[in-house]
């Protein structure tokens, strides 16, 4: 199975589970974001383009499933996928701490970005609710959910890194 | 700066070049391609947001979304069924902790309610007799004039910003826009979007929700809405200072009619119980907090109310 198909299946399953199951598993007003964590696993393994595409499609799937305004989640997840993909391609490449940092950064980005986006679109959203204790709880939950998801991501999206890395340096002279 | 740069390797004394983009992985995709893809996706997302907000609910994009939601329906039902035993097990284990104190509380409540039922029966008979004498005409009341469409939850909000749920019943089941939605405990919200086989329900905890309500014991009227920074707690707003509201009072929907307008909610749906009452010199109204009867965090099925009576034609 190619990586594109694996990514599509991962995003679809994560999106459906997020809409149906994980959306209700609330603690302190927050819910674990399986789709976001899956997106991070994909972006770190496969880079910015795959991350951005997976984010766009995952967001679209979630907005369709929950009958929300189309494009809002897509925009946030596209940017997160791209950003974390670039992080994975550059400074975080093969670093053990990369998943933890990416979960923390992406959760905060989605909370703050989501708040700003909804505010700009005229929705009445309480900053205290979106960015208060719920954000801390969401961070904890995403880190817990992240451990198995990143392990699964490593297993499924095992890249051709060994061969790829060898081919990256060519002696010229 | 181009990706195919060269560098001197001191040990080998030879120059090395990073290879061109690997065909297998997007990790090494060219910067131009990468930026083009993300720019296109961002523009597409912005276009979707714009069209989604500007077109009506009958527009082509919403039609496509409804079709997509219909296609996802079986997967959502399947995921919900797989997850339900685990959720039930969690609820069962959670309930065990407070089971003994809950049982004691319920026993004493049953005693009180038994006496209250006898008084209510007597009041009901008297009410029917007096209504007949006065030839009293009333609007639709809950639950007498409503039938319920029972529906399972198939999707929940993707973030804390949305206080909406999606239920597995739509126009094909008789669900209409603005229909009130309840559980056995009390009012949950109203239908704000409906497709053929699914409906979006905006919860009472949403910032845009507001319900005219009454204190059942004192008839003090106000508007129930979500309170700032109060989690799932609600507030009964616009209650004048000279009205009487006590802690423990039950709050129900008012079901008012005024001029050409009528409340979307019928009279008599339980909303919650008053948990605190306060007032300050600077505020125009009392500050009344309500604990809702419905547990918005663990909804798994709801009842969408469908009126049996035709809508009133108001002058």
Contacts between the chains, C-beta under 8 A, distances in Angstrom:
chain1	res1	chain2	res2	distance
A	16	B	72	6.9
A	16	B	75	4.9
A	16	B	76	6.2
A	16	B	79	5.4
A	17	B	79	5.9
A	18	B	158	6.7
A	19	B	72	8.0
A	19	B	76	6.4
A	19	B	154	7.7
A	19	B	155	4.1
A	19	B	156	6.7
A	19	B	158	7.1
A	19	B	166	7.9
A	20	B	76	5.0
A	20	B	79	4.2
A	20	B	80	5.0
A	20	B	83	6.8
A	20	B	154	6.3
A	20	B	155	6.0
A	20	B	156	7.4
A	21	B	79	5.8
A	21	B	80	7.4
A	21	B	83	4.2
A	23	B	155	6.9
A	23	B	156	3.1
A	23	B	157	6.2
A	23	B	158	6.7
A	24	B	87	7.5
A	24	B	153	7.6
A	24	B	156	5.0
A	24	B	297	7.4
A	24	B	298	7.1
A	24	B	299	7.7
A	24	B	300	7.8
A	26	B	297	5.1
A	29	B	160	6.6
A	29	B	231	6.0
A	30	B	160	6.8
A	31	B	156	7.7
A	33	B	159	7.7
A	35	B	158	7.8
A	46	B	25	6.7
A	46	B	26	5.7
A	46	B	27	6.8
A	47	B	25	6.4
A	47	B	26	4.2
A	47	B	27	3.8
A	47	B	28	7.7
A	47	B	29	6.7
A	48	B	26	7.0
A	48	B	29	7.5
A	48	B	34	5.3
A	48	B	38	7.0
A	49	B	26	3.9
A	49	B	29	5.2
A	49	B	33	7.1
A	49	B	34	5.5
A	49	B	37	5.1
A	49	B	38	7.6
A	50	B	26	4.7
A	52	B	37	6.0
A	52	B	38	4.6
A	52	B	41	5.4
A	53	B	37	7.0
A	53	B	41	7.0
A	55	B	41	7.8
A	56	B	41	4.5
A	56	B	44	7.0
A	56	B	45	6.5
A	59	B	45	7.4
A	60	B	48	7.7
A	61	B	72	7.6
A	62	B	158	4.9
A	63	B	65	7.6
A	63	B	158	7.5
A	64	B	65	5.4
A	64	B	68	4.0
A	64	B	69	5.6
A	64	B	72	6.5
A	65	B	69	6.5
A	65	B	72	5.1
A	65	B	76	6.4
A	65	B	155	5.0
A	65	B	166	7.3
A	66	B	155	4.6
A	66	B	156	7.3
A	66	B	157	6.4
A	66	B	158	5.6
A	66	B	162	7.2
A	66	B	164	7.1
A	66	B	166	5.8
A	66	B	200	7.8
A	67	B	65	6.9
A	67	B	69	6.0
A	67	B	155	7.6
A	67	B	164	7.5
A	67	B	166	5.5
A	67	B	193	5.5
A	67	B	195	7.4
A	67	B	198	6.9
A	67	B	200	4.3
A	68	B	157	7.8
A	68	B	158	6.7
A	68	B	162	6.0
A	68	B	164	7.2
A	69	B	49	6.6
A	69	B	52	4.7
A	69	B	53	6.3
A	70	B	48	4.4
A	70	B	49	7.1
A	70	B	51	7.7
A	70	B	52	4.3
A	70	B	61	6.4
A	70	B	65	6.0
A	71	B	44	7.9
A	71	B	45	4.6
A	71	B	46	6.8
A	71	B	47	7.3
A	71	B	48	3.0
A	71	B	49	3.7
A	71	B	50	7.8
A	71	B	52	5.9
A	72	B	45	8.0
A	72	B	49	5.9
A	73	B	158	5.8
A	73	B	159	7.9
A	74	B	41	7.7
A	74	B	44	7.7
A	74	B	45	4.3
A	74	B	48	6.5
A	75	B	42	6.6
A	75	B	45	3.8
A	75	B	46	6.6
A	75	B	49	6.8
A	78	B	38	6.8
A	78	B	41	4.6
A	78	B	42	6.0
A	78	B	45	5.9
A	79	B	38	8.0
A	79	B	42	7.2
A	82	B	38	4.6
A	85	B	26	7.8
A	88	B	27	7.5
A	89	B	27	5.1
A	89	B	28	7.7
A	110	B	159	7.4
A	111	B	159	8.0
A	111	B	160	7.9
A	114	B	159	5.7
A	114	B	161	5.5
A	115	B	161	7.0
A	118	B	161	4.8
A	121	B	49	7.4
A	121	B	53	6.9
A	123	B	161	6.7
A	123	B	207	7.4
A	123	B	208	8.0
A	124	B	207	3.4
A	124	B	208	6.1
A	125	B	161	5.2
A	125	B	207	6.6
A	126	B	207	6.9
A	126	B	228	6.0
A	126	B	229	6.1
A	128	B	228	7.0
A	128	B	229	4.0
A	129	B	160	6.0
A	129	B	229	6.4
A	129	B	231	7.8
A	130	B	159	7.9
A	130	B	160	5.1
A	130	B	161	6.1
A	132	B	229	7.3
A	134	B	160	5.1
A	138	B	160	8.0
A	159	B	24	7.8
A	159	B	25	6.0
A	159	B	27	7.6
A	160	B	22	8.0
A	160	B	24	5.2
A	160	B	25	6.9
A	164	B	22	5.2
A	164	B	24	6.7
A	164	B	25	6.2
A	164	B	27	7.9
A	164	B	28	7.6
A	167	B	19	5.4
A	167	B	22	7.1
A	168	B	18	5.7
A	168	B	19	5.0
A	168	B	22	7.9
A	168	B	28	7.9
A	169	B	16	5.0
A	169	B	17	7.6
A	169	B	18	7.0
A	169	B	19	7.4
A	170	B	16	6.5
A	170	B	17	5.2
A	170	B	19	6.1
A	171	B	12	7.0
A	171	B	14	5.5
A	171	B	16	6.2
A	172	B	6	7.1
A	172	B	14	6.5
A	172	B	15	4.9
A	172	B	16	6.7
A	172	B	17	5.9
A	173	B	14	4.4
A	173	B	15	5.4
